[in-house]
Amino acid sequence: MTLIAIAASATTVAMIVSQLTVVGHVRRAHSTKSRVAMLQPLASFVSSILWLKYGLLKNDHTVSLVNSLGVCVSLYILLEFWRYSHARHDVETRVLLALFVSMVCVGFVTTSSYVWAPHVYSIVCCLVSLVFLASPLGQLGQVLRARDASVLLPSVTFLAFANNVVWAVYGRVHGDPFMFVPNSVGAALCFVQLALIAWYGRVDAKALCDSAADMENVL
């Protein structure tokens, strides 16, 4: 394993583990109407499944292994959303829909005899990754109105930024545009979030209780 592969693996594991902070918010609120909308763990779940398959297609063990962990962690987070939700049916519907979409994509690239199938699948992987990375910006309006970036998680955002930079380099080194392009764009999106956090700062979480219930409507 090369140095860049080790760095990519380490930053990805750190970012994945940092997402577990969402569980604390969900538990403390005793509801999925927490400070982080459900879109991000859902997108992470789908993205991890698709990139796991991508790694298998490319015979890239680094990509496959880190995304295996991503599937497990995002699934655990979604389980916590379900445990503390007052509308479990909605959570179940969204998770099953995400799983269905993932399986359709994986099944397509696995069984298709078309030579362009892997190319299309790679583009889908890129798009899903960008949805995951851009999902916190769905709360941009709230951040600007309240002049407060408490809805954005600094640790997760910083690690996502570092992770995207390293994977962009990894994609460049391996001549893989489907890894280089989305991670370059992802790094830019994370930089915007970090800029908002630095500019507006974060206030006491209690001040957000009244507005947090609106975030679940992101999906």
ROKOLPA-312929 format. One record per residue: residue in three letters; chain; residue number from 1; x, y, z of N, C-alpha, C in turn. Coordinates in steps of 0.001 Angstrom, whole numbers, always signed. Last residue first. Layout:
# ROKOLPA-312929
NODE  type  mol  seq      nxx      nyy      nzz     caxx     cayy     cazz      cxx      cyy      czz
NODE   ala    A  NUM        X        Y        Z        X        Y        Z        X        Y        Z
...
//
This chain:
# ROKOLPA-312929
NODE  type  mol  seq      nxx      nyy      nzz     caxx     cayy     cazz      cxx      cyy      czz
NODE   leu    A  219   -35297   +16475    +3141   -35596   +15422    +2160   -36982   +15615    +1548
NODE   val    A  218   -35549   +18621    +4886   -34579   +18725    +3801   -34868   +17686    +2731
NODE   asn    A  217   -37106   +18517    +7083   -37804   +18663    +5817   -36854   +18808    +4632
NODE   glu    A  216   -35619   +18584    +9316   -35943   +17260    +8815   -36622   +17320    +7467
NODE   met    A  215   -35477   +21215   +10116   -34394   +20681    +9301   -34737   +19342    +8691
NODE   asp    A  214   -37373   +22094   +11863   -37593   +22358   +10443   -36576   +21655    +9561
NODE   ala    A  213   -36488   +21638   +14402   -37528   +20746   +13891   -37746   +20919   +12399
NODE   ala    A  212   -34733   +23696   +15081   -34188   +22406   +14638   -35226   +21512   +13999
NODE   ser    A  211   -35759   +25982   +16162   -35648   +25910   +14705   -35214   +24549   +14203
NODE   asp    A  210   -35737   +25633   +18905   -36997   +26001   +18245   -36945   +25823   +16728
NODE   cys    A  209   -33097   +24995   +19524   -34153   +23998   +19746   -35419   +24315   +18955
NODE   leu    A  208   -30944   +26675   +19472   -31420   +26140   +18200   -32630   +25241   +18328
NODE   ala    A  207   -30058   +27308   +21908   -30703   +28385   +21168   -31299   +27897   +19860
NODE   lys    A  206   -28672   +25132   +22757   -30033   +25307   +23265   -30781   +26380   +22483
NODE   ala    A  205   -26098   +25355   +21795   -27042   +24480   +21080   -28477   +24688   +21528
NODE   asp    A  204   -24673   +28548   +21669   -25140   +27451   +22504   -26211   +26659   +21777
NODE   val    A  203   -23212   +29162   +18390   -23756   +29565   +19676   -24185   +28343   +20446
NODE   arg    A  202   -20416   +29523   +16307   -21432   +28606   +16830   -21879   +29089   +18200
NODE   gly    A  201   -19459   +31489   +13386   -19272   +30857   +14679   -20448   +29992   +15069
NODE   tyr    A  200   -19336   +32931   +11000   -20491   +33115   +11873   -20317   +32502   +13260
NODE   trp    A  199   -16740   +32298    +9955   -17299   +33653    +9880   -18404   +33873   +10905
NODE   ala    A  198   -16235   +29596   +10370   -15261   +30580   +10851   -15861   +31983   +10919
NODE   ile    A  197   -18460   +28486    +9086   -18233   +28213   +10506   -17287   +29259   +11101
NODE   leu    A  196   -18028   +29379    +6481   -19227   +29802    +7194   -19065   +29609    +8702
NODE   ala    A  195   -15656   +28008    +5908   -15656   +29467    +5889   -16867   +30017    +6648
NODE   leu    A  194   -16555   +25394    +5973   -15583   +25822    +6976   -15525   +27348    +7061
NODE   gln    A  193   -18205   +25468    +3701   -18784   +25220    +5018   -17849   +25661    +6134
NODE   val    A  192   -16263   +25877    +1718   -17329   +26869    +1900   -17960   +26713    +3292
NODE   phe    A  191   -14846   +23498    +1979   -14180   +24766    +2286   -15204   +25873    +2523
NODE   cys    A  190   -16685   +21675    +1033   -16320   +21633    +2451   -15633   +22922    +2878
NODE   leu    A  189   -16642   +22398    -1659   -17884   +22511     -892   -17601   +22524     +612
NODE   ala    A  188   -13974   +21751    -2306   -14439   +23137    -2419   -15713   +23356    -1611
NODE   ala    A  187   -14019   +19005    -1947   -13123   +19809    -1120   -13556   +21276    -1138
NODE   gly    A  186   -15811   +18305    -3992   -16168   +18092    -2589   -15312   +18907    -1655
NODE   val    A  185   -14265   +18827    -6234   -15472   +19633    -6003   -15900   +19520    -4538
NODE   ser    A  184   -12378   +16816    -5766   -11944   +18209    -5899   -13117   +19152    -5632
NODE   asn    A  183   -13984   +14572    -5792   -13290   +14921    -4558   -12738   +16340    -4594
NODE   pro    A  182   -14910   +14487    -8435   -15857   +14705    -7341   -15178   +15093    -6027
NODE   val    A  181   -12255   +14262    -9844   -13207   +15363   -10041   -14169   +15539    -8865
NODE   phe    A  180   -10909   +11867    -8934   -10301   +13197    -8849   -11340   +14309    -8882
NODE   met    A  179   -12537    +9723    -9466   -12167    +9974    -8082   -11626   +11388    -7920
NODE   phe    A  178   -12840    +9834   -12142   -14056    +9650   -11349   -13790    +9754    -9849
NODE   pro    A  177   -10277    +9924   -13186   -11052   +11176   -13119   -12311   +11049   -12269
NODE   asp    A  176    -7457    +8490   -12282    -8881    +8149   -12228    -9707    +9427   -12087
NODE   gly    A  175    -4668    +8328   -12035    -5269    +8659   -13324    -6738    +8322   -13405
NODE   his    A  174    -3522    +8041    -9609    -3937    +6808   -10276    -4616    +7069   -11625
NODE   val    A  173    -3098   +10709    -8930    -1952    +9812    -9028    -2302    +8559    -9823
NODE   arg    A  172    -5759   +11600    -8802    -4816   +12182    -9774    -3635   +11245   -10011
NODE   gly    A  171    -6784   +10112    -6709    -7350    +9956    -8047    -6429   +10488    -9123
NODE   tyr    A  170    -5162   +11150    -4654    -5153    +9710    -4955    -5676    +9457    -6370
NODE   val    A  169    -5985   +13799    -4659    -4594   +13488    -5001    -4472   +12016    -5404
NODE   ala    A  168    -8571   +13328    -3815    -8357   +13998    -5101    -6933   +13729    -5588
NODE   trp    A  167    -8104   +12244    -1329    -8645   +11369    -2370    -8537   +12000    -3760
NODE   val    A  166    -7135   +14550       +0    -6275   +13372     -145    -6776   +12452    -1267
NODE   val    A  165    -9401   +16223     -163    -8126   +16653     -729    -7230   +15446     -991
NODE   asn    A  164   -11290   +14732    +1229   -11483   +15001     -197   -10191   +15450     -872
NODE   asn    A  163   -10198   +14745    +3824   -10430   +13484    +3126   -10553   +13695    +1620
NODE   ala    A  162   -10280   +17435    +4491    -8986   +16755    +4389    -9106   +15468    +3582
NODE   phe    A  161   -13116   +17737    +4469   -12252   +18551    +3610   -10902   +17867    +3386
NODE   ala    A  160   -13864   +15955    +6451   -14350   +15735    +5086   -13496   +16516    +4090
NODE   leu    A  159   -12674   +17173    +8626   -12185   +15867    +8217   -12647   +15521    +6798
NODE   phe    A  158   -14248   +19511    +8702   -12801   +19593    +8512   -12229   +18266    +8019
NODE   thr    A  157   -16812   +18423    +9125   -16527   +19226    +7938   -15034   +19298    +7658
NODE   val    A  156   -16567   +17138   +11602   -16944   +16361   +10417   -16557   +17108    +9146
NODE   ser    A  155   -15915   +19373   +13200   -15023   +18219   +13119   -15298   +17395   +11868
NODE   pro    A  154   -18126   +21229   +12841   -16737   +21556   +12464   -15842   +20339   +12275
NODE   leu    A  153   -21231   +20929   +11507   -20349   +20253   +12461   -18889   +20460   +12060
NODE   leu    A  152   -23793   +23336   +11411   -22688   +22687   +10713   -21706   +22124   +11736
NODE   val    A  151   -25453   +24664   +13071   -26003   +23469   +12424   -24946   +22713   +11627
NODE   ser    A  150   -24105   +26938   +13832   -24146   +25816   +14769   -24690   +24539   +14147
NODE   ala    A  149   -23606   +29353   +12583   -23271   +28118   +11870   -23298   +26902   +12772
NODE   asp    A  148   -25519   +32244   +12230   -24999   +31260   +13182   -24792   +29936   +12449
NODE   arg    A  147   -27348   +34014   +11164   -25944   +34413   +11319   -25262   +33531   +12362
NODE   ala    A  146   -29860   +33319   +10515   -29559   +33375   +11941   -28159   +33909   +12225
NODE   arg    A  145   -29621   +33444    +7698   -30664   +34197    +8399   -30327   +34391    +9873
NODE   leu    A  144   -27453   +31734    +7175   -27374   +33140    +6792   -28409   +33985    +7536
NODE   val    A  143   -28414   +29283    +8169   -27153   +29842    +8665   -27082   +31338    +8388
NODE   gln    A  142   -30702   +28903    +6632   -30832   +29080    +8074   -29574   +29717    +8657
NODE   gly    A  141   -29536   +28574    +4092   -30475   +29664    +4341   -30616   +29960    +5821
NODE   leu    A  140   -28032   +26214    +4413   -27358   +27492    +4204   -28260   +28678    +4508
NODE   gln    A  139   -28842   +23680    +4575   -29181   +24518    +5726   -28541   +25909    +5610
NODE   gly    A  138   -27722   +22476    +2474   -29173   +22616    +2434   -29673   +23496    +3567
NODE   leu    A  137   -25150   +22048    +3092   -25453   +23361    +2517   -26949   +23550    +2296
NODE   pro    A  136   -25040   +19382    +3832   -25122   +20394    +4891   -25459   +21779    +4366
NODE   ser    A  135   -24865   +18149    +1188   -26100   +18095    +1976   -26150   +19108    +3128
NODE   ala    A  134   -22534   +17970     -220   -23253   +19246     -297   -24467   +19291     +617
NODE   leu    A  133   -21710   +15370     +213   -20845   +16459     +652   -21559   +17806     +672
NODE   phe    A  132   -23862   +13902     -909   -23454   +13705     +482   -22668   +14908     +997
NODE   val    A  131   -23787   +14814    -3542   -24998   +15026    -2737   -24660   +14919    -1260
NODE   leu    A  130   -21284   +13860    -4297   -21489   +15303    -4223   -22748   +15652    -3437
NODE   ser    A  129   -21777   +11121    -4285   -20771   +11680    -3382   -20974   +13178    -3205
NODE   val    A  128   -23602   +10961    -6377   -24049   +10644    -5022   -23069   +11198    -3995
NODE   leu    A  127   -21924   +11612    -8547   -23072   +12455    -8221   -23551   +12219    -6797
NODE   cys    A  126   -20063    +9477    -8549   -19621   +10863    -8387   -20764   +11760    -7913
NODE   cys    A  125   -21739    +7304    -9063   -20954    +7357    -7826   -20522    +8785    -7526
NODE   val    A  124   -22575    +7986   -11650   -23560    +7936   -10559   -22856    +8013    -9208
NODE   ile    A  123   -20163    +7631   -13002   -20760    +8966   -12940   -21784    +9040   -11811
NODE   ser    A  122   -19882    +4870   -12740   -18878    +5753   -12136   -19414    +7172   -11992
NODE   tyr    A  121   -22021    +3994   -14288   -22006    +3713   -12851   -21030    +4636   -12130
NODE   val    A  120   -21125    +4754   -16810   -22337    +5367   -16254   -22379    +5177   -14746
NODE   his    A  119   -18911    +3018   -16970   -18735    +4467   -17088   -19929    +5202   -16475
NODE   pro    A  118   -20010     +460   -16836   -19120     +921   -15754   -18914    +2436   -15770
NODE   ala    A  117   -21584     +582   -19337   -22203     +461   -18016   -21273     +907   -16877
NODE   trp    A  116   -20509     +504   -21820   -20572    +1812   -21190   -21145    +1758   -19780
NODE   val    A  115   -20768    -2067   -22694   -19413    -1611   -22375   -19424     -268   -21649
NODE   tyr    A  114   -23325    -4119   -21391   -22956    -2935   -22152   -21571    -2445   -21731
NODE   ser    A  113   -24213    -6078   -19809   -23189    -6473   -20779   -22727    -5288   -21629
NODE   ser    A  112   -24991    -5966   -16325   -25067    -5375   -17663   -23898    -5830   -18548
NODE   thr    A  111   -24628    -6900   -13760   -25227    -7801   -14751   -25208    -7272   -16171
NODE   thr    A  110   -23378    -4847   -12340   -22924    -6232   -12175   -23397    -7123   -13317
NODE   val    A  109   -24686    -2515   -12868   -23301    -2603   -13312   -22763    -4032   -13219
NODE   phe    A  108   -27243    -3234   -11759   -27090    -2824   -13155   -25662    -3026   -13635
NODE   gly    A  107   -26744    -3724    -9071   -27219    -4807    -9927   -27034    -4500   -11395
NODE   val    A  106   -26043    -1138    -8268   -25064    -2219    -8167   -25457    -3380    -9069
NODE   cys    A  105   -28505     +187    -8764   -27262     +630    -9410   -26211     -477    -9418
NODE   val    A  104   -30239    -1279    -7124   -30512    -1165    -8562   -29229     -780    -9302
NODE   met    A  103   -29125     -867    -4621   -29110    -2211    -5188   -29398    -2204    -6687
NODE   ser    A  102   -29600    +1899    -4279   -28233    +1362    -4266   -28163       +3    -4950
NODE   val    A  101   -32382    +1982    -4302   -31625    +2711    -5325   -30206    +2162    -5430
NODE   phe    A  100   -32868     +445    -1981   -33371      +21    -3289   -32581     +674    -4420
NODE   leu    A   99   -31746    +2017      +19   -31209     +678     -228   -31631     +170    -1605
NODE   ala    A   98   -33421    +4235     -138   -31986    +4394     -370   -31341    +3050     -702
NODE   leu    A   97   -35837    +3006     +558   -35702    +3644     -756   -34221    +3804    -1113
NODE   leu    A   96   -35254    +2228    +3167   -35547    +1202    +2164   -35425    +1757     +743
NODE   val    A   95   -34949    +4765    +4309   -33825    +3823    +4301   -34036    +2752    +3245
NODE   arg    A   94   -37518    +5840    +3960   -36353    +6496    +3375   -35163    +5549    +3275
NODE   thr    A   93   -39119    +4053    +5413   -39369    +4290    +3993   -38145    +4880    +3314
NODE   glu    A   92   -38098    +4296    +8012   -38028    +3006    +7318   -38179    +3192    +5813
NODE   val    A   91   -38800    +6956    +8548   -37389    +6559    +8530   -37215    +5265    +7747
NODE   asp    A   90   -41566    +6733    +8477   -40887    +7624    +7539   -39420    +7255    +7414
NODE   his    A   89   -42035    +4991   +10610   -42409    +4566    +9254   -41707    +5422    +8211
NODE   arg    A   88   -41344    +6425   +12857   -40459    +5363   +12399   -40773    +4903   +10982
NODE   ala    A   87   -41639    +9046   +14159   -42253    +8656   +12886   -41375    +7589   +12250
NODE   his    A   86   -40163    +9615   +16256   -41595    +9507   +16536   -42356    +9104   +15276
NODE   ser    A   85   -36976    +8021   +16688   -37933    +8756   +15879   -39364    +8544   +16368
NODE   tyr    A   84   -35000    +6575   +17829   -35469    +7748   +18560   -36483    +8577   +17788
NODE   arg    A   83   -34520    +4465   +16019   -34798    +4177   +17433   -35442    +5358   +18141
NODE   trp    A   82   -33872    +5803   +13613   -35100    +5016   +13711   -35487    +4784   +15173
NODE   phe    A   81   -31410    +6907   +14255   -32508    +7784   +13833   -33839    +7052   +14018
NODE   glu    A   80   -30047    +4522   +14688   -30295    +5422   +15817   -31382    +6435   +15486
NODE   leu    A   79   -29953    +3567   +12082   -30663    +2782   +13093   -30978    +3646   +14312
NODE   leu    A   78   -28282    +5467   +10967   -29684    +5415   +10535   -30527    +4604   +11507
NODE   ile    A   77   -25914    +4717   +12238   -26484    +6047   +12478   -27962    +6074   +12091
NODE   tyr    A   76   -25546    +2164   +11111   -25727    +2306   +12561   -26368    +3655   +12899
NODE   leu    A   75   -25123    +2882    +8468   -26283    +2057    +8805   -26589    +2138   +10295
NODE   ser    A   74   -22731    +4251    +8698   -23926    +4989    +8279   -25189    +4202    +8584
NODE   val    A   73   -21056    +2093    +9500   -21255    +3256   +10364   -22519    +4010    +9982
NODE   cys    A   72   -21211     +283    +7291   -21555     -144    +8656   -21880    +1048    +9552
NODE   val    A   71   -20326    +1854    +5133   -21650    +1228    +5107   -22100     +885    +6523
NODE   gly    A   70   -17702    +2475    +5964   -18695    +3530    +5780   -20115    +2992    +5761
NODE   leu    A   69   -16448       +4    +5850   -16636     +640    +7154   -17706    +1720    +7073
NODE   ser    A   68   -16502     -184    +3092   -17163    -1218    +3890   -17443     -675    +5293
NODE   asn    A   67   -14869    +1904    +2392   -16304    +2065    +2174   -17117     +953    +2829
NODE   val    A   66   -12379     +887    +3005   -12856    +2065    +3745   -14356    +2259    +3561
NODE   leu    A   65   -12269    -1345    +1192   -12204    -1523    +2646   -12773     -328    +3400
NODE   ser    A   64   -12428     -249    -1439   -13398    -1235     -953   -13429    -1306     +572
NODE   val    A   63   -10178    +1432    -1642   -11527    +1978    -1794   -12567    +1033    -1188
NODE   thr    A   62    -8155     -512    -1298    -8234     +668     -429    -9639    +1245     -450
NODE   his    A   61    -8441    -2329    -3362    -8778    -2753    -2002    -8896    -1573    -1032
NODE   asp    A   60    -9597    -2298    -6391    -8893    -1344    -5528    -9297    -1637    -4085
NODE   asn    A   59   -10812    -3404    -8596    -9865    -4219    -7832    -8970    -3335    -6959
NODE   lys    A   58   -12800    -2051    -9738   -11459    -1602   -10080   -10371    -2440    -9410
NODE   leu    A   57   -14959    -3334    -8546   -14840    -3322   -10005   -13421    -2988   -10449
NODE   leu    A   56   -14493    -2744    -5868   -14446    -4139    -6310   -14281    -4223    -7827
NODE   gly    A   55   -14865       +6    -5904   -13573     -531    -5526   -13407    -1972    -5973
NODE   tyr    A   54   -17592      +37    -6552   -16621     +642    -7467   -15223     +100    -7186
NODE   lys    A   53   -18709    -1043    -4253   -18786    -1801    -5504   -17780    -1275    -6522
NODE   leu    A   52   -18105    +1115    -2588   -17631     -229    -2249   -17620    -1094    -3507
NODE   trp    A   51   -19535    +3133    -3763   -18075    +3170    -3875   -17442    +1856    -3450
NODE   leu    A   50   -22153    +2306    -3086   -21761    +2445    -4488   -20240    +2439    -4653
NODE   ile    A   49   -22079    +2321     -268   -22412    +1096     -998   -21905    +1163    -2436
NODE   ser    A   48   -21468    +5024     +233   -20545    +3969     +668   -20797    +2659      -68
NODE   ser    A   47   -23735    +6335     -817   -22413    +6588    -1376   -21427    +5480    -1016
NODE   val    A   46   -25764    +5420     +901   -25807    +5097     -532   -24417    +5241    -1154
NODE   phe    A   45   -24783    +6526    +3331   -25099    +5103    +3207   -25066    +4671    +1744
NODE   ser    A   44   -24671    +9244    +2774   -23443    +8525    +3130   -23623    +7026    +2959
NODE   ala    A   43   -27346    +9802    +2424   -26452    +9944    +1278   -25137    +9220    +1527
NODE   leu    A   42   -28142    +9324    +5087   -28726    +8556    +3977   -27814    +8597    +2751
NODE   pro    A   41   -26701   +11234    +6536   -26414    +9808    +6727   -27012    +8922    +5640
NODE   gln    A   40   -27935   +13599    +5206   -26503   +13312    +5167   -26175   +11842    +5450
NODE   leu    A   39   -30724   +13592    +5678   -30203   +13468    +4326   -28738   +13047    +4305
NODE   met    A   38   -31548   +14155    +8204   -31335   +12754    +7875   -30716   +12558    +6492
NODE   ala    A   37   -29835   +16967    +9724   -30920   +16346    +8955   -30539   +14935    +8533
NODE   val    A   36   -28882   +17691   +12941   -28391   +17238   +11641   -29521   +16506   +10917
NODE   arg    A   35   -30137   +18256   +15296   -29438   +19347   +14627   -28895   +18950   +13257
NODE   ser    A   34   -33195   +16336   +15039   -32003   +16819   +15711   -31341   +17899   +14891
NODE   lys    A   33   -35514   +14663   +14948   -35536   +16091   +14624   -34392   +16760   +15378
NODE   thr    A   32   -35487   +12190   +15936   -34666   +12406   +14748   -34718   +13855   +14291
NODE   ser    A   31   -35192   +12267   +19523   -35986   +12406   +18311   -35043   +12557   +17136
NODE   his    A   30   -33799   +12820   +21776   -34802   +11762   +21820   -35747   +11853   +20634
NODE   ala    A   29   -31718   +14561   +21900   -33013   +15129   +21512   -34143   +14129   +21665
NODE   arg    A   28   -29684   +12816   +22528   -30021   +13890   +23462   -31373   +14493   +23143
NODE   arg    A   27   -29677   +11153   +20260   -30013   +10608   +21581   -30426   +11696   +22549
NODE   val    A   26   -28895   +12930   +18244   -30168   +12219   +18147   -30603   +11710   +19515
NODE   his    A   25   -26373   +13738   +19119   -27443   +14730   +18951   -28814   +14057   +18940
NODE   gly    A   24   -25005   +11278   +19062   -25172   +12007   +20326   -26285   +13027   +20245
NODE   val    A   23   -25042   +10721   +16349   -25773    +9840   +17268   -26011   +10542   +18589
NODE   val    A   22   -23281   +12535   +15277   -24712   +12693   +14986   -25541   +11882   +15974
NODE   thr    A   21   -20835   +11565   +15813   -21300   +12662   +16661   -22789   +12911   +16454
NODE   leu    A   20   -20216    +9801   +13849   -20912    +9246   +15007   -21357   +10333   +15984
NODE   gln    A   19   -18623   +11012   +12040   -20064   +11109   +11806   -20875   +10562   +12979
NODE   ser    A   18   -16080   +10272   +12723   -16551   +11573   +13211   -18050   +11742   +13013
NODE   val    A   17   -15771    +7913   +11294   -15961    +7829   +12751   -16512    +9139   +13302
NODE   ile    A   16   -15382    +9041    +8753   -16508    +8141    +9001   -16818    +8071   +10496
NODE   met    A   15   -13014   +10491    +9116   -14246   +11183    +8748   -15476   +10332    +9062
NODE   ala    A   14   -11219    +8415    +9747   -11441    +9504   +10702   -12751   +10228   +10408
NODE   val    A   13   -11339    +6937    +7369   -11761    +6315    +8628   -12074    +7386    +9660
NODE   thr    A   12   -10250    +8885    +5638   -11614    +8382    +5447   -12151    +7749    +6721
NODE   thr    A   11    -7677    +9218    +6588    -8595   +10362    +6629   -10044    +9915    +6447
NODE   ala    A   10    -6665    +6588    +6140    -6700    +7167    +7487    -7692    +8324    +7573
NODE   ser    A    9    -6856    +6275    +3354    -7577    +5364    +4246    -7750    +5981    +5623
NODE   ala    A    8    -5138    +8298    +2493    -6545    +8311    +2083    -7381    +7434    +3004
NODE   ala    A    7    -2715    +7403    +3612    -3278    +8692    +4025    -4759    +8775    +3686
NODE   ile    A    6    -2418    +5013    +2187    -2517    +4979    +3645    -3152    +6261    +4163
NODE   ala    A    5    -2192    +6037     -378    -3298    +5127      -73    -3514    +5036    +1436
NODE   ile    A    4     +144    +7489     -161    -1088    +8210     -441    -2305    +7346     -148
NODE   leu    A    3    +1989    +5390     +258    +1781    +6403    +1294     +472    +7145    +1085
NODE   thr    A    2     +653    +2194     -899    +1462    +3399    -1010    +1124    +4385     +105
NODE   met    A    1     +850    -1200       +0       +0       +0       +0     +886    +1251       +0
//
